[in-house]
Amino acid sequence: MKMGFGIPVSGSWATPANIREICGRAEELGYDSLWSFQRTLFPGGDPIPMPYRSVHDPIAISAYVAGFTERARISIAIVNLPFYAPIVLAKALTSIDIVSDGRLDAGLGLGWSADEFAAAGTPMERRGARAEEFIACLQAIWTQDPVTFEGEFYRVPPSYVDPKPRQQPHPPILLGGNAEAALERAGRLAAGWVSASRFAAAQVPGAVEIVKTAAREAGRDAESLRIIIRAAVKVREVDDDLQFTGTLDKVKRDFADYAAAGATELFVDLNFDEQIGNPNVDERESMRRAHDALEAFAP
């Protein structure tokens, strides 16, 4: 199972210097990938967990990290498709793929926050249908020359859209979502599936089967699909029944459970720990704990 690490993107530790330090050390230790996530706002009337209070944009962070790293894949999990036009997102992702010399993993999702949809001026209805057409449009932009796309939701008039991505035919598309329809969509359309942060190991075999069955029915190579787990790690002095929470040894045992359940990749994400990915905590203590985790979980 390949190992990745979450970029500092949430809370007080998410500074330029700390991003460079953590990502640089992760590369030195052999982590395969570096991950970010998206949260556009923090609702004022119905607060969500504090790790969502202050979050950098993943597109900007990915471009920044691409500029000073050399080997690790630059992985996004995830950006929400409904907040973009396909042509705009295609151009941004292409540029990241080029400046990273072909290291981008494009993680995409549908979104779940009504407040974010309202702020983006986008309807929540028919998200699944919109997402499938969005992906088709994205692939057309990346692979056709010139491109023409006519859909129900999106349109690209006959155009040349250059440059093309460094990776051919295009960067790997990864899809998030835990519902059966989302898992089937990942199997039919994507290079892999990314779990939510609270996806239990016992649920992974069933999810993998849905993904792979959908891939086989679509005539795709099911065994080549990536099964990626976001490990929302919370290192504590005592063990906890919650996955990825407890002592270093207990968290490592959890990793092994996910590998046995069918995960091909896992990335350690400390941003979801309210004692780290929080604008109100001491960034120096967050960095100390992050370095402990980096060393302890290194591949």
C-alpha positions, 0 to 999 in steps of 0.5 A, a space after each residue: 500500500 502506497 503512503 501519502 501525506 496531507 499538506 498543511 492547508 487548514 488552520 494556523 499551521 498552514 503557512 508557506 514556510 510550514 507547507 514547504 517544510 512538511 512537503 519537503 520532509 515528506 519527499 525525503 522520507 519517501 511518501 508517494 503523494 501530497 494531498 489537499 482538500 477544498 472548503 470554500 466557507 464556514 457557515 455562520 449559522 450552523 457551524 461545522 467542525 473547526 478544521 473547516 474554519 480556515 482552509 486554503 484553496 487546493 488549486 493554488 496550494 497544488 501549484 505552489 507545492 508543485 514549484 518546490 517538490 520534485 518527485 511526490 505526486 500532487 494530489 487533490 481530494 477533492 475539488 467540487 465540480 459544481 463550483 466550476 465551469 469545465 473549461 476553467 477547471 481544465 485550464 487550471 489543472 493543466 497548468 498544474 500538471 505541466 509545472 509539476 512535470 506530470 505529477 497531478 492527480 485530479 480528485 473531483 467530487 459533487 459537494 455536500 454543503 448547501 451554503 457552499 452551493 448557495 455562495 457559488 450560485 449553483 443548484 444542488 439538484 441533479 449533481 450526479 448528472 452534471 458531474 458525469 457530463 462535466 467529466 466528459 467535457 473535461 476529457 474532451 477539452 484535454 484530448 480533442 484538437 480542436 474540441 467541440 462539446 455540446 451537452 445538456 449543462 455544458 458547451 464548448 464551441 469549436 476551439 483550440 485549447 492549449 497547452 495540453 496536459 503533460 500526462 497523456 491522455 490526461 491527468 488521472 481523475 479520482 472521484 470521491 463519494 460514499 453513496 453506491 451511485 458515487 462508487 459506481 461512477 468511480 468504477 465507470 469513469 475514473 482512475 480511482 476512488 477516494 474515501 471520505 475521512 470517516 470511512 470504516 475499514 469494514 466498509 472498504 471491501 463492499 465499496 471496492 466490490 461496487 467500484 470494480 463491478 461497475 468498472 468490469 461492466 463498463 469494459 474497463 480494467 478493474 484491477 488497475 483502479 486505485 482505492 485511496 483512503 483519507 486517514 484523518 489521523 489523530 495521534 493521542 496518548 491513549 487508544 480510541 475505538 475510532 479509526 486512526 485515533 490513538 497511539 502511533 502503534 494503534 494508528 499503524 494497526 488501523 493502516 494495516 486493517 485498511 490495506 488488508 481490506 483492499 486499499 491500494 493507497 492511504 494518506 495521513 491527513 492531520 488537517 482534520 485533527 481539531 488540535 492541529 487543523 484549527 486557526 486557534 492552536 499553536 502552530 509550533 505544537 502542530 508542527 512538532 506533532 506533524 514531524 512526529 507523525 511524518 517520521 512514525 508513518 514513513 513508508 
